[in-house]
Amino acid sequence: MASTSRDVLSKKLLPPRSKRFLPAFSSRTLMASCLTLSNPTVGRDASSKLKSMKLLEVLNALEEEGPSHRREEIFIAPPDNASGDFTDEDSGDEDGQRGSHVPGSVLHASVVPEDSGTEEEDDDLQPPPAMKRQKAVVEPQRVWIKRDIQPNFRSWTPSDPHIEDLKSQELSPVGLFELFFDEGTINFIVNETNRYAWQKNVNLGLTAQELKCVLGILILSGYISYPRRRMFWETSPDSHHHLVADAIRRDRFELIFSYLHFADNNELDESDRFAKVRPLIVRMNCNFQKHAPLEEFYSFGESMCEYFGHRGSKQLPAGKPMRLGYKIWCGTTSRGYLVWFEPSQGTLFTKSDRGLDLGGSMVVKFVDALQERGCLPYHIFFDKVFTSVKLMSILRKKGVKATGTVREYRTERCPLKDPKELKKMKRGSFDYKVDESEEIIVCRWHDSSVVNICSNAVGIEPVELTSHHSGIAKTRTQVHQPSLVKLYQEKVGGVSRMDQNIAKYKVKIRGMKWYSSFIGYVIDAALNNAWQLHRICSHDAQVDLLAFRRYVACVYLESNADMSSQGRRSRRLETESRFDMIGHWIVHQDKRTRCALCHSQTNTRCEKCQKGVHAKCFREYHIR
């Protein structure tokens, strides 16, 4: 039976190896154990057969196949006609689902093949079949010689006056978060949401104060979650959350959340599958870049925004680690601050340029965004999904340094030692060559496996000894490590650090719109960036990410609560929060008010309590 399912899968579902990436609707492995497929070789008619297949059939075949050692990576893109009105409600409202439920509209959508350029480990030696079928481009033959690289980039000297200005302002967590969700962004979302509701003949009347309450609840759901979000407002003692219930009524929250909108439906770009959220993406990218720390080292990679749906006839079993989500191209600092992002739409909707593949084109777009702040000698790190000698050459001409692991077929015939021969040598052995005309080095290094690394800025020297664990001998051994390998290992993890921070306390409330999970991702990314700035700018004791998110959520819910409907509950809320010793910050206010303790005039207040209080009275007010 297993053999039959493999044959069916090979003949009907899978095109050649480079075409196993499905942009219309698809899933991605998120855990170490992976679902795998056989390695079929099929004819040219496989793509035409695949176009008529549905995602439900693909998932069935994947489950029948059973586990092996290979991973098939798939991702979701929005619907083909994502600018249509009906796509505002295509996924169903999930109450606490964790990705195992998939909407019927997704399961029965046609699957379209794509060459995404993200081949697996065993594809390193051979280019994908699609590349073999492309018309050959005549390029000058590179001359590789055995010597170290001699880069001629400028040294990194610039300071960062913007960060110094932020340090002098001593912004609270809310102030840092509102660098990204600023007044202009809040008003924009309010206007577009009210416009969308009016188009649906609903007089919503959303205000900025109410929107901040909604944002506060979304942030709070990252560290306090219920199986159903309505449980926040239940009166049962085991679930009632007074901070949420006192801030906004349940039905009002549901109404606002259902009409939350980020673009004018009458002015959507039909060629952009993320047109419904494109204005928000542009605004957030602008704010992220405006307040980004000016650093030399940056990472570029892929992130994943999980997709959750409810109205599906299909559930993936508990033992299957496959999930659905949107793939997002991300450029971050080495510490994990998100500088630039762009959701992937696949090669069918995003055309590569300059002879690069899709991944390489995204790296160039990120570099262009960085250089809007000045043409400085930035150093970008990325993995073998993106790296090629051609990309290194383009970045070098832009004055940008780059280092990354590279697949052998992208080294442009660099004559290095055969990997099998290198494996027979002791750990730490390496071979390298330099392109004489453009100063691009390719190094093949043997550690636990053979790794190819390419750079236009860092060479072999100095070679250092590093301690590595030997699994066979169960001891630590000293191995030689070239300079470019060491620097790459130190600086490449920025995107992974950002993903780790987002995954800890990510927004768990999802709506019916296909882009609701993406909005949660943007909020999480803004909170991560605000926390990164807090770590850089804070002179006093720094708070961890959980305490940072809790502070923002509490201030938004307490400061923007609907006081007209609270009655006596407001006094109880004030009393409880005043003495909780959590997240009270003293901030400057333009208008002088009376101090809540000594009753004299003051120009400072507690941001959480929203009460005027002198700095000398601050501690006593919160403990009396």
Secondary structure as UniProt FT lines:
FT   HELIX           2..8
FT   HELIX           9..13
FT   HELIX           17..19
FT   STRAND          27..29
FT   TURN            44..45
FT   HELIX           46..51
FT   HELIX           55..65
FT   TURN            80..83
FT   HELIX           85..89
FT   STRAND          101..102
FT   HELIX           104..107
FT   HELIX           121..123
FT   HELIX           129..133
FT   STRAND          144..145
FT   HELIX           161..169
FT   HELIX           173..177
FT   TURN            178..180
FT   HELIX           183..199
FT   TURN            200..201
FT   HELIX           208..220
FT   TURN            221..223
FT   HELIX           229..233
FT   TURN            237..239
FT   HELIX           242..247
FT   HELIX           250..259
FT   HELIX           265..267
FT   TURN            270..271
FT   TURN            273..277
FT   HELIX           278..290
FT   STRAND          297..306
FT   STRAND          314..315
FT   TURN            318..319
FT   STRAND          322..333
FT   TURN            334..335
FT   STRAND          338..343
FT   TURN            347..349
FT   TURN            354..355
FT   HELIX           358..370
FT   HELIX           371..373
FT   STRAND          379..382
FT   TURN            384..386
FT   HELIX           389..397
FT   TURN            398..399
FT   STRAND          401..405
FT   HELIX           408..410
FT   HELIX           419..423
FT   TURN            427..428
FT   STRAND          430..435
FT   TURN            436..439
FT   STRAND          440..446
FT   STRAND          450..455
FT   STRAND          464..470
FT   TURN            471..474
FT   STRAND          475..481
FT   HELIX           483..491
FT   TURN            492..493
FT   HELIX           494..504
FT   TURN            514..515
FT   HELIX           516..537
FT   HELIX           545..559
FT   HELIX           563..565
FT   TURN            566..567
FT   HELIX           568..578
FT   STRAND          586..594
FT   TURN            596..598
FT   STRAND          601..606
FT   TURN            607..610
FT   STRAND          611..612
FT   TURN            615..617
FT   HELIX           618..621
FT   TURN            622..623
//
